[in-house]
Amino acid sequence: MKILVTGATGNIGGEVVKNLHNRGAQVRALIRKPESVKLPAGVEVVAGDLTDPASIRAAIQGVDKLFLLNAVVADELTQALITYGIAKRTGIKQITYLSVYKAERFRDVPHFASKVAIENALHEFGIPFTILRPAYFFQNDLTLKPVLEQMGIYPMPIGTAGISAIDSRDVAEAASITLTERGHEGHTYDLVSSSQITGPGNAALWSNALGRPVNYTGHDFDAWEKQMSGQLPGWMAYDMRTMLEGYVERGFASTESDVQRATRLLGHAPRTYEAFVQETAASWSSNEQR
């Protein structure tokens, strides 16, 4: 059984490759610049881009299953539908698609709307599929190291009500399970942990782990978008602002039954945000002492 993994260089895709390889699957990784990536020995690497149908056709030859992951890009829907369409024509046996939790409640968020459209296509054409819907990734907060350590602030405007979150390693494990074990075709899995994170709560966790005061900066979305537009393309800053604003205004919390179903899929309780913070802070400290 050979599995093609797209997005194989990111936090999730890279972990999916490792998980599948450890499970004995033959893995082919689609990567734009193969020369810049180191993957486990035995993983086949092919050059390609989801905007280039010719490279996708070449990459999917001889493949049994597909893990379809798209980066948040302006043409996400086009990339995914090109890849899905080619996979469908080649007779792919199964697709595991990485969507997002509660996607249908946030159709005004550009990359959520793309995922809803892709889910609809999966349901329409009869190719065996599994949909994974992860919540907010713990690993999003890895980028906050400078502001957490140097400025003592937690700047993500996630509000105070509590939103669902998940460790990307658990998402990768879930993907690998659905691609290598029977019984997951036609299922949609919400991937959430027991952690319902808040801005003030996350700030307190980081404060304790780092041994210094960390304060939540609140949820002024106009100010946040303006600041992020200096670091990201304007369309992406707007997309992320709309997502986070939707979380705060409409809610993004999970239920205990959601957590239990994710636990059954994984075979263990999903990692918690608290454990992620402790692990990450220890890693940062260790690296600084070297």
N, C-alpha and C positions, 0 to 999 in steps of 0.2 A: 504494500500500500504506500503510495507516494502522495505527499501533501504539499501543496504550494502555499506559502505564507507571504502575504503582502504586508507592507509596513514592517519589515523584518528587522529594522535597525532601531526602532523606538523602544520605550519602556515595556510596552505590552508585547509587541511583535517579537522582540528579542527574547523575551521570556517564553513566549509560545514556542519559538524554535528550540530553545533548550529543553522545555518540557516534552515536546514531541520526540526529540532526539533521545532523551533519557527513557522514553517509553518504547523505543525500538522502531519508531516510524522512520520511513525514508522522507527526508525533508528537503524541499527545494525552496530557497529564499529569493524572492524578487527584490532586487536592490538597484537603486539608480547608479551608485558608484561603488561597485564591488571591491575595488582596490583599497577602499578606505575602511573596510569592515572586517573584523575578525570574528568568525563564528566557530562553533564546535567542529572538530575534525569529523568528516563524513557528511556534513551538510553541504548540499549542492547549491552553489550560488550562481544566479543568472542575472544579467544586466537587463533592466527594463524600467518602464515608467507607465503609470496607469493612464496617461494621456496618449500613449503610443500603442494603438491596437496591434501593430505588427509584433512588438516586443511581448505583448501579452499572449498573442497566439503562439509564439515560440515557447514562452515560459510554461504554458499550460499543457503542451503536448506530453502525453504519457502520464498525466497527473490524475489521481483518483478523486482527491478531495481538495477543497480550497478554504483557507482561512482568509476572509476578506476584511481587511482593516484599511480605512482611509484616514489620512491626516485631515485636520481641519484646514481646508483650503477653499479658495473661492469657487473652484469648479468641482467640489466634492461629489455632487450628484452625477455629473458627467463621467467622472473617473470611475465611480462605482458601477454605473449602468453599462459602461463599455466593458468593464471586467466581467460583470455578471453575464452580459449578453454573449460574450465570447465563450465563457465557461459553459453556458447553457447549450450552445451550438456544438461544443465538443463532447457533450454527453457526460459532464461531470457527475459523480455519484452523490456528492454531498457538499453543501456550503455551510460553514459556520460564519455568521456575519456579526460584526461588532457594532451594535447600535448604541442606544443610551436610555437610561431609566426614565420612564414617564415621557417619552418623546412626544406622544400625541397631545400632551397638555401644553407644549411649548412650541407650537407651529410658527410663531413669530420669530423664533431663534433660527437664523439661517441654517446652521449645521444640524440642528434637530429636525427641521423640516426636510432636509435632504435624507436623513435617516428614515423618516416616516415613509417617504416615497420609495426608498429602496426596500424597506420591509414589505410594502404593498406589492412591489414587483416579485419578491420572493414568494409571496402567497399566491400570486396569479398564475405562475407558469409550470408548477408541478415538479420542479427540481427539489429533491430532498434537502431540507435546510434546518438549521438551528439558529435562533437569534439570541444573542447575549445582550442584556441591557444593563450595563454597569452604571453606578451612581458616580458622584464626584470622586476623582482619583486622589488618594492620599498624596501620591507622588507629584501632584501639581504644586505642592508646597515646598518641594525641594528647591525650586527657583528662588525661594524667599530668604535663603541663607544670609545674603548681605544685609537685608533690612532687619531681619530678626536679630542678628548678632551685632551689627554696627549701630543701628538706629533704635532697636528695641521696640519695633512695631510689627503688628500682624495686619497687613493691608488688604487682605482679600475680603471684599464686602459681602459676606455670606449671611449676615443678619444674626438674629438672636433666638429664632424659633427652633432651629435645629434642622439640618439637611442631611440626607443620606450620603454615605461615602463608602469607598471600598479600596483595598490595596490592589495595585495593578498586578502583583504576583498571583493573587487569588483569581483575578480575571484570566490571566494566562493559563493557570491550572484548569479553570473551568473550560476554556477553549480546547485544551488538549484532551480533556475527558470526553467532550462531545465529539471529537474527531477520531478517537481511538476506541471508544466503547459503544456498545449497541444501546438502542432505546431512546436516543435523543432527537431523532428526526421529527420535525414538525413542532418541536417545543420552543417556547420563548422563556428564557430564564432572566429574572431580575437579580442582579448581583449587588448585594448590599451587605454591610456588616452591622453589628450591633451599635456601632458608633453613630450618633446623631450629632454632627459637629456644629458649633456656633462660633462666631467671631470672638466673643469674650472667652468662651471655653477653650478655644485653640490657643489664644494668647496666654491664658493661664498655664496650659500644658507646656508651651514652649518656655515660658518664664521659669517654671520649675525645672525643666530639663537643662536649660542653658545656665541657670543660676544667676539670672539678671532680670530686671523688670521688662516685660513685654506687654504693650498695650494695643488693644484693638482700635483701629482708626475709624471705625464706623462704616456706614454704607451710603456715602454721597456718590451716586452713580455718575453724575455729570463730571465731577472732579476725577473719579477713577478712570473714566473713559479718556479724558483729556490727558492724564498722566500716561496711560498705557499707549496712547497714540504716538508717543515719543519713542516707544520701544517695539511696537508691533505695527504692521500695516493698518491703516485706518479701518478697513472693512473688518479685520479680525478684532480690533479693540471694540468696535461696535457690537459684533457678534457675541463676544464674551460678556460685554456689559448687559446685553439683552438677556443672556442666559442667567447671569447672577441676579439681575433685577427680578426676573421671573421667579427664581428660587425664593426670594424674600417676599414678593407680593403674593404668589400663589401657593407656596409651600413645595417642599421637595423631600418630605419625610417618608420613611418606609414603615412597614408594620412588622410585628414579630413574626407573622406567618411568612413574610418575604425573607427574613433572616433565616428562618427554619428551612425554607426550601433551598436557599443558597447553601446552607450547611449540609443538607442531604446530597446535593450535587457534588460538593467538594469532598465530602466524607469527613469533614472537620469544621469547626467554627471558623468563619472568616477572621482574618487578623483585625485588630482594633487600631483606631487612630492613636490611642494612647501608647500602644506598643510601638507603633511606627515612629512617633515623636522621640521616645526614649532611644530606640535603635539609631535613628538618624543623628540625634545630638551626640551620642557616644561615638558614632563614626566621624562626625565633624571634628570632635575633640581629639580623637586618635590621629587623624590626618594632620592636624595642626601641630601635634607633638613630634611628628617624624622629622 
